[in-house]
Amino acid sequence: MKDLFCNECNLSTKIPQFIAEKLLGIDNLPLLDVRYEQMRNCYDYSYPQWQSVFTEDLKPFKGYDDTTAVTMPIKHPIFKTDFEELDKGAIGVDLPTWFNVQNNNPIIMLIAQDPLRSIESYGECRDAVLSSPFGLHDATHRGWKNGGMMVYELVNRLVMAGYGVYLTDSRKYFVYNPVTTNRFARLHKKEYLDILKKEIEITRPTLCVALGRKAAKIMAPFVAENRDLPPYYIPLPHLSGAARGAIKAKFPKLQEIKLTYDNIADEYARIITAIIEHNKITPLPYCRDTLCSLITHIGRYLAH
């Protein structure tokens, strides 16, 4: 998968450019280019190996040696001013990543919820703490069962089936704690939606998959308001240990077999690829019962 992670394609220049323009400040573009190069080159590195890669401008907060996340000053005029007035740390940003994006293969956009950061570790940090959605650039993190393993297993199946996968967050910043970040997200809803729309325009995905209720609540009205955008959209339960109950409840097949990471990844991949390949299932608008209705609808189709 190393050669397919953030592979050279039209996204290689467009994504860092738009992140700089829309999120972190255009002055940070050279650093963002270097950061993407770091992530590509060090995709299989252990934490000790990463230590020789960090630079004075791109290094972990307080010299932490158990992470590959680095800090970067926020120079975007709007967000810089807001964070200075807020004066709180633990500011998370996940740089979008992709796998196997080619000129002629369908692209699946996996939309996570937000770039969660720990107050205990980063409460004093006023810069952005940069990682990637589900930490898939980090070999150690994606190997943990309570880390990015479940999402990585899904991505691996989709890539092996010939699809491109693009990963991003619906909320672009995490700020301090859930209460603060919820308030910040409400204030910046327009900016977040503008960024998401730009990502869709750049990547042109065949299918958008919102993982978790927070992401789904943002995606549903967004899709309804942007009928000019092409992709299908479906909400699915978040891929985490905490969401296992929701996953089991929404997937009848998983109630009959062992709820392993492999089985969950298999079922998610089966549903996603069926929608793309057959293109016969119309996504439903998000509501409280959407997930149950959608999975039932898909399940009936796949049973034939």
Order of alpha helices (4+ residues) and beta strands (2+ residues): alpha-alpha-alpha-beta-alpha-beta-beta-beta-alpha-beta-alpha-alpha-beta-beta-alpha-alpha-beta-alpha-beta-alpha-alpha-alpha-alpha
